[in-house]
Amino acid sequence: MTNETVLMLLYLALALALGLIITRVLKLIHLPNVTAYLVAGLIISPYSFGLMPETALKSLNLFSTIALGFIAFSIGFSFRFDNLKELGGKIYTITLFQAILTTVLVDAAMFIAYLCGAIDLPLVFVFGAIATATAPAATLLVVKQYKADGPVTKTLLPVVAIDDAIGLIVFELSLSVSKLLAVGEAISFVNIVLIPLKDIALSLAIGAALGFIVAMAEKLFLSRANRLTVIIICVFTGVALAELLHLSSLLLCMAIGGVFCNFDKHTERVMDVYDRWTHPLYVLFFVISGAGLDVRILLSVGVVGIIYILVRSFGKYTGAYLGASIGKAQPTVKKYLGLTLLPQAGVAIGMAQVVANEPDLAPWAPAVTTVVLSATLIYELVGPLITKLALKKAGEIHEEQPVAEKNEQTPAA
């Protein structure tokens, strides 16, 4: 075993250990685990205390890529047909309005920032797409912790789940535009619509095929451990195929999860084991992501970060209000739902990592990572609190429950 390999194992151990230690500290002030992992990453970052060198950080990208595949696989479970039928049309109206309006408003604000010389043109569409993503884990934590129940809660959970899937598609389309602007290629309908749609369709098709294989293979194995192994094999294969064919690993792995959960009626039996197995992988993903936050350029992108946070928040609230109004939702849903959609974590960070791994966008990767991770820290600090207050104002939290132990909570998305 080479010295480099030994050091890499030590860095991985350090990342996991520090992530767990910080969760114990931040638990005292009731902050989500994902925030603790990002703080742990900041501590070991080569741009702060330097406990991990920049070369080691770059070599750990493989773990981030794999973790993204499993995060996307989990998102696919939001598309169980039986559940979608029960949601009703208003759910889709609300989700589409808040996602699209948020993207448009952030794009417009970033374009004004570009005209003022604050950012470069390729970043305009990147931030708009990333703004759509929400954090189901943080929202679900608040709902479970305070046993919230009512129209807002029943609307919130499916909206948050479907929102990330829409966000991934918007992200792929926007990313293609940013890459064209970065390399100076001509903008055309073929380049910004047809080619991205072809890649999206191919990603979904390959993912669907792998998801069907998982569902069929699961019937050959009875133990949950063997079924979990089948899932891991297909997610690994999906990530590898996406890299080889230059497709979206996020969409591909989301399709694996979506098809699997619809063709296998006993998915719950293996998902508990799945969540436990992937938990350390997610911890590494968030710690490594936090370590990528370059605090040295924080001041230079500070204005852009403020614009991103304020405009995204306005877009989420206004879009949810308009969608709820058109869908004829209850008054409390119109008034408070948008406030519960602010938390942002795993999927947004994953999108930032995808941008960082794009060679054409490499010059702008530090700015994207810094803005998104800084926004995530703020959203994860105040988002759950705002969600709690909104649900309380809506009359869906009647009595605060003691904070429960969340050792097994998956911080995905």
PETAKA-V869769 format. One record per residue. N is the residue number from 1. PHI is phi in whole degrees, 0 to 359 (none if undefined). PSI is psi in whole degrees, -180 to 180 (none if undefined). OMEGA is omega as a letter, one per 30 degrees, with the letter a starting at -180 (none if undefined). Layout:
# PETAKA-V869769
n:N phi:PHI psi:PSI omega:OMEGA
n:N phi:PHI psi:PSI omega:OMEGA
This chain:
# PETAKA-V869769
n:1 phi:none psi:127 omega:a
n:2 phi:284 psi:162 omega:l
n:3 phi:299 psi:-35 omega:l
n:4 phi:297 psi:-40 omega:l
n:5 phi:293 psi:-41 omega:l
n:6 phi:298 psi:-44 omega:l
n:7 phi:297 psi:-39 omega:a
n:8 phi:297 psi:-42 omega:l
n:9 phi:297 psi:-40 omega:l
n:10 phi:294 psi:-39 omega:l
n:11 phi:294 psi:-39 omega:l
n:12 phi:296 psi:-43 omega:l
n:13 phi:297 psi:-41 omega:l
n:14 phi:297 psi:-43 omega:a
n:15 phi:298 psi:-46 omega:a
n:16 phi:294 psi:-46 omega:a
n:17 phi:296 psi:-47 omega:a
n:18 phi:294 psi:-37 omega:l
n:19 phi:301 psi:-44 omega:l
n:20 phi:292 psi:-41 omega:a
n:21 phi:297 psi:-43 omega:a
n:22 phi:293 psi:-31 omega:l
n:23 phi:298 psi:-36 omega:l
n:24 phi:293 psi:-36 omega:a
n:25 phi:289 psi:-51 omega:a
n:26 phi:286 psi:-16 omega:l
n:27 phi:297 psi:-28 omega:a
n:28 phi:296 psi:-26 omega:l
n:29 phi:248 psi:19 omega:l
n:30 phi:62 psi:40 omega:l
n:31 phi:265 psi:150 omega:a
n:32 phi:296 psi:155 omega:l
n:33 phi:300 psi:-37 omega:a
n:34 phi:299 psi:-35 omega:l
n:35 phi:296 psi:-41 omega:l
n:36 phi:297 psi:-41 omega:a
n:37 phi:294 psi:-40 omega:l
n:38 phi:294 psi:-39 omega:l
n:39 phi:296 psi:-40 omega:l
n:40 phi:300 psi:-41 omega:l
n:41 phi:297 psi:-39 omega:l
n:42 phi:299 psi:-36 omega:a
n:43 phi:292 psi:-42 omega:a
n:44 phi:271 psi:-4 omega:a
n:45 phi:303 psi:141 omega:l
n:46 phi:294 psi:-13 omega:a
n:47 phi:263 psi:1 omega:l
n:48 phi:234 psi:-92 omega:a
n:49 phi:272 psi:-13 omega:l
n:50 phi:69 psi:29 omega:l
n:51 phi:290 psi:-21 omega:l
n:52 phi:234 psi:125 omega:a
n:53 phi:290 psi:158 omega:a
n:54 phi:298 psi:-35 omega:l
n:55 phi:296 psi:-40 omega:l
n:56 phi:293 psi:-39 omega:l
n:57 phi:300 psi:-44 omega:a
n:58 phi:294 psi:-35 omega:a
n:59 phi:287 psi:-13 omega:l
n:60 phi:269 psi:6 omega:a
n:61 phi:301 psi:-29 omega:a
n:62 phi:302 psi:-41 omega:a
n:63 phi:294 psi:-38 omega:l
n:64 phi:295 psi:-42 omega:a
n:65 phi:297 psi:-44 omega:l
n:66 phi:294 psi:-44 omega:l
n:67 phi:299 psi:-38 omega:l
n:68 phi:299 psi:-38 omega:l
n:69 phi:299 psi:-42 omega:a
n:70 phi:286 psi:-33 omega:l
n:71 phi:298 psi:-45 omega:l
n:72 phi:295 psi:-38 omega:l
n:73 phi:303 psi:-42 omega:l
n:74 phi:294 psi:-38 omega:l
n:75 phi:299 psi:-35 omega:a
n:76 phi:302 psi:-24 omega:a
n:77 phi:289 psi:-10 omega:l
n:78 phi:288 psi:-11 omega:a
n:79 phi:252 psi:36 omega:l
n:80 phi:289 psi:124 omega:a
n:81 phi:303 psi:-40 omega:a
n:82 phi:299 psi:-41 omega:a
n:83 phi:289 psi:-39 omega:a
n:84 phi:296 psi:-36 omega:l
n:85 phi:295 psi:-32 omega:a
n:86 phi:281 psi:-15 omega:a
n:87 phi:287 psi:-35 omega:a
n:88 phi:86 psi:161 omega:a
n:89 phi:295 psi:-29 omega:a
n:90 phi:295 psi:-30 omega:l
n:91 phi:298 psi:-44 omega:a
n:92 phi:289 psi:-36 omega:l
n:93 phi:297 psi:-47 omega:l
n:94 phi:297 psi:-46 omega:a
n:95 phi:297 psi:-46 omega:a
n:96 phi:296 psi:-44 omega:a
n:97 phi:297 psi:-47 omega:a
n:98 phi:290 psi:-33 omega:a
n:99 phi:289 psi:-49 omega:a
n:100 phi:290 psi:-43 omega:a
n:101 phi:296 psi:-39 omega:l
n:102 phi:299 psi:-45 omega:l
n:103 phi:298 psi:-47 omega:a
n:104 phi:296 psi:-45 omega:a
n:105 phi:294 psi:-43 omega:l
n:106 phi:292 psi:-40 omega:l
n:107 phi:302 psi:-45 omega:a
n:108 phi:296 psi:-44 omega:l
n:109 phi:295 psi:-40 omega:l
n:110 phi:290 psi:-31 omega:l
n:111 phi:293 psi:-38 omega:l
n:112 phi:296 psi:-40 omega:l
n:113 phi:297 psi:-36 omega:l
n:114 phi:295 psi:-43 omega:l
n:115 phi:297 psi:-29 omega:l
n:116 phi:273 psi:-1 omega:l
n:117 phi:83 psi:14 omega:a
n:118 phi:280 psi:-33 omega:l
n:119 phi:220 psi:168 omega:l
n:120 phi:272 psi:156 omega:a
n:121 phi:302 psi:-41 omega:a
n:122 phi:301 psi:-24 omega:a
n:123 phi:282 psi:-19 omega:a
n:124 phi:305 psi:-51 omega:a
n:125 phi:279 psi:-24 omega:l
n:126 phi:296 psi:-49 omega:a
n:127 phi:294 psi:-37 omega:l
n:128 phi:298 psi:-40 omega:a
n:129 phi:288 psi:-43 omega:a
n:130 phi:296 psi:-29 omega:a
n:131 phi:297 psi:-22 omega:a
n:132 phi:292 psi:-30 omega:a
n:133 phi:293 psi:143 omega:l
n:134 phi:237 psi:180 omega:a
n:135 phi:239 psi:95 omega:a
n:136 phi:300 psi:-34 omega:a
n:137 phi:296 psi:-46 omega:a
n:138 phi:295 psi:-40 omega:l
n:139 phi:294 psi:-45 omega:a
n:140 phi:297 psi:-35 omega:l
n:141 phi:302 psi:-46 omega:a
n:142 phi:295 psi:-44 omega:a
n:143 phi:299 psi:-45 omega:a
n:144 phi:288 psi:-41 omega:a
n:145 phi:299 psi:-40 omega:a
n:146 phi:254 psi:9 omega:l
n:147 phi:51 psi:46 omega:a
n:148 phi:291 psi:144 omega:l
n:149 phi:202 psi:138 omega:a
n:150 phi:151 psi:-176 omega:a
n:151 phi:302 psi:-42 omega:a
n:152 phi:295 psi:-46 omega:a
n:153 phi:298 psi:-45 omega:a
n:154 phi:294 psi:-28 omega:l
n:155 phi:276 psi:-38 omega:a
n:156 phi:300 psi:-50 omega:a
n:157 phi:298 psi:-48 omega:l
n:158 phi:292 psi:-33 omega:l
n:159 phi:298 psi:-45 omega:a
n:160 phi:297 psi:-40 omega:a
n:161 phi:293 psi:-48 omega:a
n:162 phi:289 psi:-30 omega:a
n:163 phi:303 psi:-40 omega:a
n:164 phi:293 psi:-35 omega:l
n:165 phi:293 psi:-43 omega:l
n:166 phi:297 psi:-41 omega:l
n:167 phi:300 psi:-38 omega:l
n:168 phi:296 psi:-40 omega:l
n:169 phi:292 psi:-45 omega:l
n:170 phi:299 psi:-39 omega:a
n:171 phi:297 psi:-43 omega:a
n:172 phi:296 psi:-40 omega:l
n:173 phi:294 psi:-44 omega:a
n:174 phi:293 psi:-37 omega:a
n:175 phi:297 psi:-37 omega:l
n:176 phi:295 psi:-38 omega:l
n:177 phi:294 psi:-44 omega:a
n:178 phi:298 psi:-40 omega:a
n:179 phi:292 psi:-37 omega:l
n:180 phi:296 psi:-43 omega:l
n:181 phi:294 psi:-35 omega:a
n:182 phi:293 psi:-38 omega:a
n:183 phi:263 psi:-2 omega:l
n:184 phi:79 psi:20 omega:l
n:185 phi:282 psi:158 omega:a
n:186 phi:291 psi:140 omega:l
n:187 phi:274 psi:123 omega:l
n:188 phi:217 psi:165 omega:l
n:189 phi:300 psi:-38 omega:a
n:190 phi:295 psi:-45 omega:a
n:191 phi:289 psi:-39 omega:a
n:192 phi:262 psi:-12 omega:a
n:193 phi:236 psi:-60 omega:a
n:194 phi:294 psi:-47 omega:a
n:195 phi:295 psi:-47 omega:l
n:196 phi:299 psi:-40 omega:l
n:197 phi:296 psi:-36 omega:l
n:198 phi:297 psi:-44 omega:l
n:199 phi:294 psi:-39 omega:l
n:200 phi:297 psi:-46 omega:a
n:201 phi:297 psi:-42 omega:l
n:202 phi:293 psi:-40 omega:l
n:203 phi:299 psi:-47 omega:a
n:204 phi:294 psi:-38 omega:a
n:205 phi:294 psi:-47 omega:l
n:206 phi:296 psi:-42 omega:l
n:207 phi:298 psi:-41 omega:l
n:208 phi:297 psi:-41 omega:l
n:209 phi:297 psi:-44 omega:l
n:210 phi:293 psi:-37 omega:l
n:211 phi:296 psi:-39 omega:l
n:212 phi:294 psi:-39 omega:l
n:213 phi:298 psi:-42 omega:l
n:214 phi:300 psi:-48 omega:a
n:215 phi:299 psi:-41 omega:a
n:216 phi:288 psi:-40 omega:a
n:217 phi:293 psi:-31 omega:a
n:218 phi:298 psi:-26 omega:a
n:219 phi:286 psi:-17 omega:a
n:220 phi:273 psi:-14 omega:a
n:221 phi:236 psi:139 omega:a
n:222 phi:259 psi:-33 omega:a
n:223 phi:283 psi:145 omega:l
n:224 phi:294 psi:-30 omega:l
n:225 phi:295 psi:-43 omega:l
n:226 phi:292 psi:-38 omega:l
n:227 phi:295 psi:-39 omega:l
n:228 phi:298 psi:-40 omega:l
n:229 phi:299 psi:-40 omega:l
n:230 phi:298 psi:-43 omega:l
n:231 phi:298 psi:-46 omega:a
n:232 phi:299 psi:-42 omega:l
n:233 phi:301 psi:-47 omega:a
n:234 phi:288 psi:-35 omega:l
n:235 phi:292 psi:-44 omega:l
n:236 phi:303 psi:-45 omega:l
n:237 phi:297 psi:-42 omega:l
n:238 phi:298 psi:-44 omega:l
n:239 phi:297 psi:-42 omega:a
n:240 phi:296 psi:-45 omega:l
n:241 phi:296 psi:-39 omega:l
n:242 phi:297 psi:-40 omega:l
n:243 phi:293 psi:-42 omega:a
n:244 phi:293 psi:-39 omega:a
n:245 phi:263 psi:3 omega:a
n:246 phi:58 psi:47 omega:l
n:247 phi:252 psi:180 omega:l
n:248 phi:274 psi:111 omega:l
n:249 phi:293 psi:-28 omega:l
n:250 phi:294 psi:-50 omega:l
n:251 phi:293 psi:-41 omega:a
n:252 phi:298 psi:-48 omega:a
n:253 phi:288 psi:-29 omega:l
n:254 phi:297 psi:-40 omega:l
n:255 phi:294 psi:-37 omega:l
n:256 phi:302 psi:-49 omega:a
n:257 phi:295 psi:-40 omega:a
n:258 phi:295 psi:-44 omega:l
n:259 phi:289 psi:-42 omega:a
n:260 phi:302 psi:-46 omega:a
n:261 phi:290 psi:-20 omega:l
n:262 phi:269 psi:-23 omega:a
n:263 phi:260 psi:-11 omega:l
n:264 phi:242 psi:117 omega:a
n:265 phi:279 psi:-6 omega:a
n:266 phi:241 psi:35 omega:a
n:267 phi:296 psi:-30 omega:a
n:268 phi:298 psi:-28 omega:a
n:269 phi:296 psi:-33 omega:a
n:270 phi:261 psi:-20 omega:a
n:271 phi:291 psi:-29 omega:l
n:272 phi:295 psi:-43 omega:l
n:273 phi:294 psi:-39 omega:l
n:274 phi:300 psi:-46 omega:a
n:275 phi:298 psi:-38 omega:l
n:276 phi:291 psi:-39 omega:a
n:277 phi:291 psi:-40 omega:a
n:278 phi:279 psi:-14 omega:a
n:279 phi:304 psi:-50 omega:l
n:280 phi:299 psi:-33 omega:l
n:281 phi:295 psi:-41 omega:l
n:282 phi:293 psi:-38 omega:l
n:283 phi:301 psi:-47 omega:l
n:284 phi:300 psi:-42 omega:a
n:285 phi:300 psi:-48 omega:a
n:286 phi:288 psi:-37 omega:l
n:287 phi:294 psi:-45 omega:l
n:288 phi:297 psi:-39 omega:l
n:289 phi:297 psi:-44 omega:l
n:290 phi:297 psi:-34 omega:l
n:291 phi:292 psi:-21 omega:l
n:292 phi:278 psi:-3 omega:l
n:293 phi:287 psi:110 omega:a
n:294 phi:274 psi:95 omega:a
n:295 phi:294 psi:-16 omega:a
n:296 phi:292 psi:-26 omega:a
n:297 phi:253 psi:12 omega:a
n:298 phi:300 psi:-41 omega:a
n:299 phi:293 psi:-36 omega:a
n:300 phi:290 psi:-25 omega:l
n:301 phi:250 psi:13 omega:a
n:302 phi:300 psi:-44 omega:l
n:303 phi:296 psi:-43 omega:l
n:304 phi:298 psi:-41 omega:l
n:305 phi:297 psi:-41 omega:l
n:306 phi:296 psi:-43 omega:l
n:307 phi:300 psi:-46 omega:a
n:308 phi:302 psi:-48 omega:a
n:309 phi:295 psi:-47 omega:a
n:310 phi:292 psi:-46 omega:a
n:311 phi:290 psi:-39 omega:l
n:312 phi:299 psi:-44 omega:a
n:313 phi:298 psi:-43 omega:l
n:314 phi:296 psi:-42 omega:a
n:315 phi:296 psi:-42 omega:l
n:316 phi:297 psi:-46 omega:a
n:317 phi:291 psi:-49 omega:a
n:318 phi:295 psi:-43 omega:l
n:319 phi:298 psi:-43 omega:l
n:320 phi:295 psi:-39 omega:l
n:321 phi:296 psi:-46 omega:a
n:322 phi:294 psi:-44 omega:l
n:323 phi:298 psi:-41 omega:l
n:324 phi:292 psi:-35 omega:l
n:325 phi:293 psi:-46 omega:l
n:326 phi:294 psi:-38 omega:l
n:327 phi:280 psi:2 omega:l
n:328 phi:57 psi:45 omega:l
n:329 phi:282 psi:170 omega:a
n:330 phi:293 psi:154 omega:a
n:331 phi:306 psi:-40 omega:a
n:332 phi:294 psi:-33 omega:l
n:333 phi:294 psi:-45 omega:l
n:334 phi:299 psi:-40 omega:a
n:335 phi:280 psi:-36 omega:a
n:336 phi:244 psi:-15 omega:a
n:337 phi:300 psi:-44 omega:a
n:338 phi:301 psi:-32 omega:a
n:339 phi:290 psi:-24 omega:a
n:340 phi:273 psi:-2 omega:a
n:341 phi:260 psi:10 omega:a
n:342 phi:283 psi:-37 omega:a
n:343 phi:307 psi:141 omega:a
n:344 phi:215 psi:132 omega:a
n:345 phi:208 psi:-105 omega:a
n:346 phi:307 psi:-51 omega:a
n:347 phi:293 psi:-41 omega:l
n:348 phi:297 psi:-44 omega:l
n:349 phi:296 psi:-38 omega:l
n:350 phi:298 psi:-41 omega:l
n:351 phi:298 psi:-41 omega:l
n:352 phi:297 psi:-37 omega:l
n:353 phi:293 psi:-37 omega:l
n:354 phi:298 psi:-44 omega:l
n:355 phi:299 psi:-43 omega:a
n:356 phi:297 psi:-28 omega:a
n:357 phi:271 psi:-2 omega:l
n:358 phi:274 psi:116 omega:a
n:359 phi:304 psi:-38 omega:a
n:360 phi:293 psi:-24 omega:a
n:361 phi:253 psi:10 omega:a
n:362 phi:305 psi:-40 omega:a
n:363 phi:298 psi:-24 omega:a
n:364 phi:256 psi:-2 omega:a
n:365 phi:302 psi:-45 omega:l
n:366 phi:300 psi:-38 omega:a
n:367 phi:294 psi:-43 omega:l
n:368 phi:297 psi:-49 omega:a
n:369 phi:299 psi:-43 omega:a
n:370 phi:296 psi:-47 omega:a
n:371 phi:296 psi:-48 omega:a
n:372 phi:293 psi:-44 omega:a
n:373 phi:291 psi:-38 omega:l
n:374 phi:296 psi:-44 omega:l
n:375 phi:296 psi:-39 omega:l
n:376 phi:298 psi:-43 omega:l
n:377 phi:301 psi:-45 omega:a
n:378 phi:293 psi:-46 omega:a
n:379 phi:298 psi:-39 omega:a
n:380 phi:285 psi:-20 omega:l
n:381 phi:281 psi:-46 omega:a
n:382 phi:256 psi:-23 omega:a
n:383 phi:301 psi:-53 omega:l
n:384 phi:300 psi:-36 omega:l
n:385 phi:295 psi:-44 omega:l
n:386 phi:295 psi:-39 omega:l
n:387 phi:300 psi:-46 omega:l
n:388 phi:299 psi:-46 omega:a
n:389 phi:296 psi:-39 omega:l
n:390 phi:295 psi:-45 omega:l
n:391 phi:294 psi:-33 omega:l
n:392 phi:290 psi:-42 omega:l
n:393 phi:296 psi:-32 omega:l
n:394 phi:283 psi:-5 omega:l
n:395 phi:81 psi:23 omega:a
n:396 phi:252 psi:-2 omega:l
n:397 phi:238 psi:110 omega:a
n:398 phi:261 psi:-29 omega:a
n:399 phi:209 psi:122 omega:a
n:400 phi:292 psi:134 omega:l
n:401 phi:263 psi:154 omega:l
n:402 phi:298 psi:147 omega:a
n:403 phi:294 psi:125 omega:a
n:404 phi:272 psi:158 omega:l
n:405 phi:289 psi:133 omega:a
n:406 phi:239 psi:37 omega:a
n:407 phi:300 psi:-33 omega:a
n:408 phi:263 psi:6 omega:a
n:409 phi:291 psi:132 omega:l
n:410 phi:274 psi:125 omega:a
n:411 phi:273 psi:24 omega:a
n:412 phi:289 psi:150 omega:l
n:413 phi:62 psi:none omega:none
